[in-house]
Amino acid sequence: MAPDPSDFLAVDAELTAEERDIRDAVRDYASAELAPRISEWYESNTLPRDIAKGLGSLGLLGMHLEGYGCAGTNATSYGLACRELEAVDSGLRSFVSVQGSLAMFAIHRWGSEAHKQEWLPRMATGEALGCFGLTEADAGSDPGSMRTRARHDGDDWVLDGAKMWITNGTLAEVAVVWAQTDPDQGSKGIRGFVVPTDTPGFTANEVKHKLSLRASLTAELVLEGVRLPADAVFPEVTGLKGPLSCLNEARYGILWGAVGAARACYEAALAYAMSREQFGRPIAGFQLTQRKLAEMVVAVNQASLTAARIGRLKDAHELHPAQVSFGKMANVHAALDVARTARTVLGGNGITLEYPVFRHMTNLETVLTYEGTEEMHTLSIGQALTGLPAFR
Amino acid sequence: MNIVVLIKQVPDTWSERKLSDGDKTLDRASSDAVLDEINERAVEEALKIKEAGDAEVTILTAGPDRATDAIRKALSMGADKAVHVNDEAIHGSDAIATAKVLAKAIGTVGDVDLVLAGNEATDGRSGAMAGMLGELLGWPSLTHANELTVENGTAKAKRETDEGTSDLEASLPAVVSVGEKINEPRYPSFKGIMAAKKKPVTTLGIADLGLDASEVGLAGSLVQVDSFAPRPPKSGGQKVEDEGDGGAKIAEYLVGQKLI
């Protein structure tokens, strides 16, 4: 039988029936409920909050976490969900990544029992939204240099500072905020706090004028004398291990998501090439176009295989963060290449919102940078190979 | 309340659907198979009854091994258990032979109050199953329901036709077939998907149903397919030149087609 153009190496044939059902559920939901509205959201730079309820009832929010109303799927299923969402738009996958892998994972992994009981069930349904504040305007790849401070005042904690590039910051009911509690200790002084966003002194300002990830809301969080009770802090984790464990989860979702974005671009280019006629025949019949199509299908399937393998490693609890770096670096890079190539196949139509390609391409510029820049992931792999950290 | 929902795995309407040259039955290998969408509406209606009161929902299908995918989808939506009649001998059954199999299989479920089905499958399109089953079971059948309420041992349905709306009513047990407008089926949740694989599926052969191979399948069917031809390709259509009377010409055409 001829290979399926949408899954040339039949990578999904290795999935279990349950994993395929989850993939199909997300694909059906996304194509019926989200895809028809995505261009409008992108153009108007919005993402309505009410999508959270639908995603929640499907079970997408915190889907790979156990208990507290979460679905408790395996990691491969979570990856597939990210792939199918990002095939529609990276903003949608970002929404789910931040809620499930950053905010909910942080509370699930590091929160007290009271934190979990208070927040996770409502976050799983989409009734409550979370965000994750680590990056600052002047602390990106080097989060240890953050300037947000948490000081003891009696039994309370008082937080001051600002966080930048915070997805869902303006929508969230709860923010997981990482702050320096003791500058003398360097990054070891960093601790995480569960901050209800209606706490006095907390404000979220939307970041406007983005040319990428426009179907996603991005914020600056400002903390001015935000007073929290003693039990707002994550009880047992200090240092960058806390936030990095969460980022590792989110990066895992991204390396799958990038496959979806790449596939969508390649499929759009293939369909366009088959129907667009120049010189009296479909441009798909020209050798230069076929080279592009062949290169794209190879890139998409290689990325798909990479994601599938990393998924199995994660499900076996054998996944090393450098392997996540491998996947994030390789797959986002591949997706961006595919998007740019696909754009050339679509010619002038490629730059419009009528086709998904340019939207994906500009989104992927963000995806390349957030959750660890391509440069940092390269150095993470370099360190794993040599034992020599090149960034310190 | 004990509800049985009939489901059918059909070739995806988006894929190319073919009959096999040999016995002129569906060429299953040539197309993707999916749970027929109208069946999802039947399942949804059963789940609504279950959620409003207390009911056990049993999925029933007759089909080959891969029909388990369709069963799993119905179970992941929230049905409780399933009966899968899977027997080579059924291959090629026409509507009446299929109705015999399903009627016997319904008998294995216990005291059934309500059988729900789609009004017509997208492949065979006989649209007769609910009526035939009612006849075989000796139960009333309310077909093409676009609205259904079940209470106090009575099923009430609304059927919309070109002429108007019929109000139908029958005492249980009854067979009800649902139309496209009855509801919007839910998406299976991940929890539902994960629970589905733990739900009981009983697989039965025709011997378990007390049927003989001569009563079902190609041999036991009254309808035989002698020959078939693919649908002719779409013609170019009819072009209307607008010389100031375009609207009138279009109206004339539509009247000619009895569309207005």
Interface residues (C-beta under 8 A of the other chain):
Chain A: A17 E18 D21 I22 A25 D28 Y29 S57 L58 G59 L60 M63 A71 G72 T73 S77
Chain B: D69 R72 K73 S76 Y187 P188 S189 F190 K191 I193 M194 A196 K197
